[in-house]
Amino acid sequence: MDESYAAVDLGSNSFHMIVANWADGRLQIIDRMKEMVRLASGLNDKQELSSESMQQALECLQRFGQRIREIPHVNVRAVGTNTLRQARNGGDFLLHAHRALGHPIEIIAGREEARLIYSGVAHTLYDEVNKRLVIDIGGGSTELIIGRGYDTYQTESLYMGCVNMEQRFFDDGKIKAKKMRKAILFAMQELESLETAYKKTGWDYALGSSGTIIAIRDVVQAQGWCDSGITATALTQLMDELIAIGDSALINFPGLSERRKPVFASGVSILYGVFEALNLKKIDVSEGALREGLLYDLIGRVHDEDVRDKTIMAVAQRYNADLEQAGRVRDTAGNFFHQVKAAWELDEKTDLKLLLWGAYIHEIGLSVAHNQYHRHGAYLTANSDLAGFSRQEQMKLAMLVRSHRRKFPVEEFESIAVSMRASIIRLCILLRLAVVMHRSRSNISLPEILVYVNKNRVNLDFPPGWLDQHPLTLVDLITEQGFLQIADIKLSFH
C-alpha cells in the first residue's frame, strides 16, 4: 500500500513543500509547491519579524496546509532554518504557523540543516565512490558539506545568504564593481575559518543545490557561457554582465523570475567567493536539497531507521556514560511509562522515545564534574550539534537530563511551550523514579513495581515487605517525596 509523506521547508527566501508516495521501498515525488516569501527581508535591526512578512508567510502556510490535510500527522515534518533561528519573536510566529499549516514547525540548527541538505543530494545523486563537496546558498545561510555515499565528513553553516547579503551590500539595488568586490571579500572572510580543514579533507568533485545555484546555472547555460553545471569562467562572465547592467531592477535574463532579481547579484557574489576560497573550477548541480533530505529522514523515523537513535548512542559513548547503568534506568523508565501512558495521556511514538533517550544520556555530565552533573549534562545536551534533532527536541531532552535528580526545577519548565509542558514534567518524574530505583547501580533485578497515577498523584506499589528489606531505597524514596512536593506532585509508596 502507498503511504503519503510531506516535507515543508520554511527557508529564509522561499518556502518549499514536497509530497511523495513511498511504495516498495521507493520514493515517488507526486507534488511540489514553492513560494518566494523572503522572510529574511522582514527582519528588522532588533532581529524581529515584521507583521507584514509574518502575514505573507502564514498565508503561504495555509495554502500548504490545505494540500496536506489528508496526510497522517506522523508522516509530515516542517522545519524552519536561519531566519527563524535568528528571529526574537519567532516563538509567536511558530504558534500562528502551527495553526496555519496544521502541523508544528521545528527549528533546526545550521549543522543539522547542512546534514539534511547533504542527505537530500545523496539520495538524489547517489555516489558511494567519490567524495563530494556540496554547496547550498539559501536566503539566510550558506551550507558547505563534504561527504561520500550517505556519510558526511565536514558540515558547516555560515551566516550569509542571498537575502541578508543583498541587504548588506546591494540594498539600493545598484550593482557596482566596488560593491561586488566587497561582497565577495566578505564571503571569503566567512569561509576563511573552514578553508584549511576542507582542503585537507579534500573532495573529488563539487555540487551545488537549491534555488540560488539552480538560478545561476540556468542563466549561464541560457547565455551559452557553459554547457553543464557552472564553471569559474561562466561565473566571471555573469558577474561582469551584472556590473555592466548596474541595477537589479534592469536584470533581464531569460527564465530568471522577477522575485529572484533583487537577490540575484548577492547570490552570485557568495558563489564567486566560494569558488575563489576553495579554488573551484566547476560545480555540477543537484535537484535534491533540504526538503528531500527531510523526507528521507522522516521515512527513516516511521520505518524504524531513526538517525536520532544513533546520535544518542554516539553521545553516550563520547562522554563515557556507564552504558550498563543507562540501560537499567532506560528499561525501568520504559516499564513505568507503559503503566501510566493511558492515564497521563502520553504518546508512545514521541514521548516514549524522548524518555528512553533521556535515560540513556542522563549521566553524561559526569564527564565534566560530579558536582551538579545534571546541570553539566543539560548544558551539553542543549548546546551540542545532535544529528536528527530539532532545537525544540534538544530543549526537551536537556530538561529531562537537568531534572533527573535533586531539586525539581519547576521555574525552568517555563521555557517549554505550554502545550508540551505537562507531558515533559511527567516524563521527568518517570525518569527520576527509575534513577532512584537504580541508585545502587547493581545488576540485581527489581521486583514487579506497580505504578498508579492520577494527575499530580503518583503511587508505587511494591511486593509486601520489599521496602523493609531495602531501607536505602526507602530513604531515597522519602527524599524524592520531598523533592516532588515542591513541584506540587504527591508521591506515595507502600
C-alpha positions in Angstrom: 0.0 0.0 0.0 1.2 3.5 -0.8 2.0 5.8 2.1 1.9 9.6 1.6 4.6 11.9 3.2 5.2 15.6 3.1 8.2 17.7 4.0 7.9 21.5 4.5 11.0 23.8 4.5 10.5 27.3 5.8 13.6 28.8 4.2 14.8 32.4 4.6 14.0 33.2 1.0 11.4 30.6 -0.2 9.0 28.2 1.4 9.0 24.7 -0.2 6.9 21.7 0.2 7.2 18.3 -1.4 4.6 15.5 -1.2 5.6 11.9 -2.1 4.4 8.4 -2.0 6.5 5.6 -0.5 5.9 2.2 -2.1 8.0 -1.0 -2.4 11.0 0.8 -0.8 10.9 3.6 -3.4 10.0 7.3 -3.1 7.9 8.9 -5.8 7.5 12.7 -5.7 3.9 13.5 -6.6 3.7 17.2 -5.9 6.0 20.2 -5.3 5.0 23.7 -4.1 7.2 26.7 -3.8 6.6 30.3 -2.8 9.1 33.1 -2.5 8.3 34.6 0.8 11.7 36.3 1.5 11.1 36.0 5.3 14.7 37.2 6.0 14.0 40.6 4.5 11.2 41.0 7.2 13.8 41.0 10.0 14.5 44.5 11.5 17.5 45.8 13.4 16.2 44.2 16.6 16.0 40.8 14.8 12.2 40.8 14.9 10.0 39.7 12.1 7.7 42.4 10.7 3.9 41.8 10.9 3.8 42.0 7.0 6.4 39.3 6.5 4.7 37.1 9.1 1.3 37.6 7.4 2.7 36.7 4.0 4.3 33.6 5.4 1.1 32.5 7.2 -0.9 32.8 4.1 1.5 30.6 2.2 1.4 28.0 5.0 -2.4 28.0 4.9 -2.2 27.0 1.2 0.4 24.3 2.0 -1.8 23.1 4.9 -4.8 22.7 2.7 -2.8 20.4 0.3 -1.6 18.1 3.1 -4.7 17.9 5.2 -5.4 14.3 4.4 -1.8 13.1 5.1 -1.4 11.4 8.6 0.2 13.7 11.1 3.1 11.4 11.8 4.0 11.5 8.0 4.5 15.3 7.9 7.5 17.3 9.1 8.0 21.0 8.8 11.3 22.8 9.7 12.4 26.4 9.9 16.0 27.5 9.2 18.2 30.5 9.5 15.7 33.4 9.8 13.6 31.6 12.3 16.8 30.7 14.3 17.5 34.5 14.4 14.1 35.9 15.0 13.5 37.1 18.5 9.7 36.9 18.0 10.0 33.5 16.3 8.0 31.9 19.2 4.9 34.0 18.4 5.2 33.2 14.7 5.6 29.5 15.3 2.3 29.4 17.3 0.4 31.0 14.4 2.3 29.0 11.8 1.3 25.7 13.6 -2.3 26.7 13.2 -2.0 27.8 9.6 -0.2 24.6 8.5 -1.9 22.2 10.8 1.5 20.9 12.0 4.2 22.1 14.4 7.3 23.7 12.9 10.6 22.6 14.3 13.7 24.9 14.2 16.8 23.2 13.1 20.4 24.2 13.8 22.8 25.2 11.0 24.7 21.9 11.0 21.5 19.9 11.1 20.4 21.9 8.1 23.7 21.0 6.4 23.3 17.3 7.2 19.8 17.2 5.7 20.9 19.1 2.6 23.6 16.5 2.1 21.1 13.7 2.6 18.8 15.2 0.0 21.7 15.4 -2.5 23.0 12.0 -1.7 19.6 10.3 -2.2 19.0 12.2 -5.4 22.5 11.6 -6.9 24.0 8.6 -5.1 27.7 8.1 -5.3 29.5 5.7 -2.9 32.9 6.0 -4.6 33.7 9.8 -4.8 34.0 12.4 -2.1 31.8 15.3 -2.8 31.7 18.9 -1.7 28.1 20.1 -1.6 27.3 23.9 -1.6 23.9 25.3 -0.8 23.2 29.0 -0.8 19.9 29.9 0.9 18.3 33.2 1.9 19.9 33.5 5.3 22.8 31.0 5.4 25.2 29.0 3.2 25.9 25.4 3.9 29.1 23.5 2.8 29.4 19.8 3.3 31.9 17.1 2.3 30.7 13.5 2.2 30.8 10.2 0.5 27.7 8.0 0.0 25.4 8.9 2.8 28.1 9.8 5.3 29.4 13.3 6.0 32.9 14.2 6.9 32.6 18.0 7.3 29.4 20.1 7.8 29.3 23.8 8.2 26.6 26.5 8.1 27.7 30.2 7.6 25.6 33.2 8.3 25.5 34.6 4.8 22.6 34.1 2.4 21.3 35.9 -0.7 18.8 37.9 1.3 21.0 39.2 4.2 23.9 39.8 1.7 21.5 41.8 -0.5 20.5 44.0 2.5 24.1 44.5 3.5 25.7 45.2 0.1 23.0 45.9 -2.5 20.2 47.4 -0.5 19.7 50.3 -3.1 19.6 47.8 -6.0 22.7 49.2 -7.6 25.3 46.6 -8.7 28.7 48.3 -8.9 32.2 46.7 -9.2 33.3 48.0 -5.8 30.1 46.7 -4.1 30.5 43.3 -5.8 34.2 43.1 -4.7 33.2 44.0 -1.1 30.5 41.3 -1.0 32.9 38.7 -2.4 35.6 39.6 0.1 33.0 39.3 2.9 32.1 35.9 1.7 35.7 34.8 1.5 36.3 36.1 5.0 33.4 34.0 6.3 34.9 31.0 4.5 38.4 31.6 6.0 37.7 29.6 9.1 36.9 26.4 7.3 39.1 26.7 4.2 42.1 24.7 5.6 40.1 21.9 7.1 38.0 21.4 3.9 41.0 21.4 1.6 42.7 18.9 3.9 39.7 16.6 3.8 39.5 17.1 0.0 36.8 16.2 -2.5 36.6 14.6 -5.9 34.0 17.0 -7.3 31.7 19.7 -6.2 27.9 20.0 -6.4 25.5 22.9 -5.8 21.9 22.7 -4.7 18.8 24.9 -4.1 17.3 28.0 -5.7 20.2 30.4 -5.9 22.6 28.0 -7.5 20.0 26.5 -9.8 19.0 30.0 -11.0 22.7 30.9 -11.7 23.1 27.6 -13.6 20.0 28.3 -15.7 21.3 31.8 -16.6 24.9 30.9 -17.5 23.7 28.0 -19.7 21.0 30.0 -21.4 23.6 32.6 -22.2 25.8 29.9 -23.7 28.7 30.6 -21.3 29.0 26.9 -20.3 27.4 23.6 -21.3 26.9 21.9 -18.0 27.0 22.9 -14.4 28.6 26.2 -13.6 32.3 27.0 -14.5 34.5 29.6 -12.9 34.8 31.3 -16.4 31.0 31.4 -16.8 30.6 32.8 -13.2 33.1 35.6 -14.0 31.2 36.4 -17.2 28.0 36.6 -15.3 29.5 38.9 -12.7 30.9 41.2 -15.3 27.5 41.3 -17.1 25.7 42.1 -13.8 28.1 45.0 -13.2 27.5 46.2 -16.8 23.7 46.1 -16.2 24.3 48.1 -12.9 20.9 47.8 -11.4 19.0 44.7 -10.2 15.7 46.2 -11.5 17.2 46.1 -15.0 18.3 42.5 -15.0 16.5 40.7 -17.8 17.9 37.2 -18.2 15.5 34.7 -19.8 14.0 32.4 -17.2 15.0 34.5 -14.1 11.9 35.3 -12.1 11.0 38.8 -11.0 11.2 37.9 -7.4 14.7 36.4 -7.7 16.1 39.6 -9.3 16.7 41.6 -6.1 18.8 38.8 -4.5 20.5 37.6 -7.7 23.7 39.7 -7.5 24.2 38.8 -3.8 23.8 35.1 -4.6 26.3 35.4 -7.4 28.8 37.2 -5.0 28.5 34.4 -2.4 29.1 31.7 -5.0 32.0 33.6 -6.5 33.5 33.9 -3.0 33.2 30.1 -2.5 34.8 29.4 -5.9 37.7 31.8 -5.0 38.2 30.5 -1.4 38.1 26.8 -2.4 39.8 27.1 -5.8 36.9 25.6 -7.7 36.9 25.4 -11.5 33.5 23.9 -11.9 30.5 22.7 -10.0 27.6 20.4 -11.1 24.1 21.0 -9.8 21.8 18.6 -7.9 18.0 19.0 -7.9 17.8 17.4 -4.4 18.2 19.6 -1.3 16.9 20.1 2.2 13.3 19.0 1.7 14.3 15.8 0.0 16.7 15.1 3.0 13.9 15.9 5.3 11.6 13.4 3.5 14.1 10.6 3.7 14.8 11.3 7.4 11.1 11.2 8.1 10.6 7.9 6.3 13.5 6.5 8.3 11.8 7.5 11.5 8.5 5.9 10.5 10.2 2.7 9.4 12.5 2.3 12.5 15.7 3.7 11.0 15.9 6.8 13.1 19.1 8.7 12.9 18.4 10.2 16.4 18.9 6.7 17.9 22.4 6.6 16.5 23.1 10.1 17.7 22.1 9.3 21.3 24.4 6.2 21.3 27.2 8.3 19.9 26.7 11.0 22.6 26.6 8.4 25.4 29.9 6.9 24.1 31.6 10.3 23.5 31.1 11.3 27.2 31.9 7.8 28.5 28.5 7.2 30.1 28.1 4.0 32.1 26.0 2.1 29.4 25.0 -0.7 31.8 23.5 1.8 34.2 21.9 3.7 31.4 20.3 0.5 30.1 19.0 -0.4 33.6 17.4 3.1 34.0 16.1 3.0 30.5 14.3 -0.4 30.9 12.7 0.7 34.2 11.6 4.1 32.9 10.1 2.3 29.9 8.3 -0.1 32.1 6.9 2.7 34.2 5.9 4.6 31.0 3.8 1.7 29.7 1.9 1.5 33.0 0.9 5.2 33.1 0.7 6.2 29.4 -3.1 6.0 29.2 -3.8 7.8 32.5 -1.2 10.5 31.7 -2.1 10.8 28.0 1.5 10.2 26.9 2.3 9.3 23.3 4.1 6.1 22.6 5.9 7.4 19.5 7.2 10.8 20.6 7.1 10.7 24.5 8.5 7.2 24.9 11.4 7.9 22.6 12.3 11.1 24.4 12.2 9.3 27.8 14.4 6.4 26.6 16.9 8.9 25.0 17.0 10.9 28.2 17.6 7.7 30.3 20.5 6.8 28.0 22.3 10.1 28.4 21.2 11.3 31.8 24.7 10.9 33.3 26.8 12.5 30.5 27.5 15.5 32.8 29.8 13.2 34.9 32.4 13.7 32.2 32.7 17.3 33.3 32.4 17.0 37.1 30.5 15.0 39.7 29.2 18.1 41.4 26.0 19.3 39.8 26.5 16.8 36.9 22.8 17.0 36.0 23.4 20.7 35.1 26.5 20.0 33.1 24.7 17.2 31.2 21.8 19.5 30.4 24.2 22.1 29.0 25.9 19.5 26.8 22.6 18.2 25.6 21.2 21.7 24.8 24.3 23.0 23.1 25.7 20.1 21.1 25.1 19.5 17.4 22.8 16.5 17.6 22.1 15.0 14.2 18.4 14.5 13.6 17.2 16.7 16.5 15.4 20.0 16.2 16.1 22.7 18.7 12.8 22.1 20.4 13.6 18.4 20.8 17.0 19.2 22.2 15.5 21.6 24.8 13.0 18.9 26.0 15.8 16.4 26.1 18.0 18.8 28.1 15.1 19.4 30.6 14.9 15.6 31.2 18.7 15.4 31.9 18.5 18.6 34.0 15.6 17.4 36.1 16.5 13.7 36.7 17.9 14.3 40.3 18.0 16.7 43.2 15.6 19.7 43.4 12.8 19.7 40.8 13.4 22.9 38.8 9.8 24.0 38.4 10.6 27.5 37.1 12.9 26.2 34.3 9.9 24.4 32.7 8.6 27.9 31.7 11.0 27.8 28.7 8.9 24.9 27.3 5.8 25.6 25.3 2.6 25.4 27.5 1.1 22.7 25.2 4.1 20.3 25.9 4.9 21.3 29.5 2.7 18.7 31.3 4.0 15.8 29.3 7.6 16.8 29.8 7.1 17.1 33.6 5.5 13.7 33.6 8.4 12.2 31.7 10.8 13.8 34.2 9.0 12.2 37.1 9.3 8.7 35.4 13.0 9.2 34.8 13.6 10.4 38.3 11.8 7.3 39.8 13.8 5.0 37.5 17.0 6.7 38.6 16.0 6.3 42.3 15.3 2.6 41.8 18.8 2.0 40.4 20.8 4.2 42.8 22.8 1.1 43.9 24.0 0.6 40.3 23.6 -3.2 40.9 22.6 -5.8 38.3 20.1 -7.4 40.8 16.6 -7.4 39.2 14.0 -5.2 40.6 10.7 -6.8 41.8 7.5 -6.1 40.0 6.6 -2.5 40.9 3.1 -1.3 40.0 2.6 2.4 39.2 -0.7 4.2 39.6 -1.1 7.8 38.6 -3.9 10.3 38.8 -3.0 13.8 37.6 -0.4 15.0 40.1 -0.5 11.9 42.3 1.9 9.0 41.8 1.7 5.8 43.8 4.3 3.0 43.7 3.1 -0.5 44.9 5.9 -2.8 46.0 5.7 -6.5 46.9 4.9 -7.0 50.7 8.0 -6.4 52.8 10.3 -5.5 49.9 10.9 -1.9 51.1 11.6 -3.1 54.7 14.4 -5.3 53.2 15.8 -2.4 51.2 16.0 0.5 53.7 18.3 2.6 51.4 15.7 2.6 48.6 13.1 3.5 51.2 15.1 6.5 52.4 15.8 7.6 48.7 12.0 7.4 48.0 11.3 9.6 51.1 13.8 12.1 49.9 12.3 12.1 46.4 8.9 12.6 48.0 10.2 16.0 49.4 11.7 17.0 46.0 8.5 16.3 44.1 6.3 18.0 46.8 7.9 21.3 45.8 6.5 20.8 42.3 3.1 20.0 43.7 3.4 16.3 42.9 2.3 13.8 45.6 4.4 10.6 45.7 3.3 7.7 47.9 4.6 4.1 48.1 3.9 1.0 50.1 
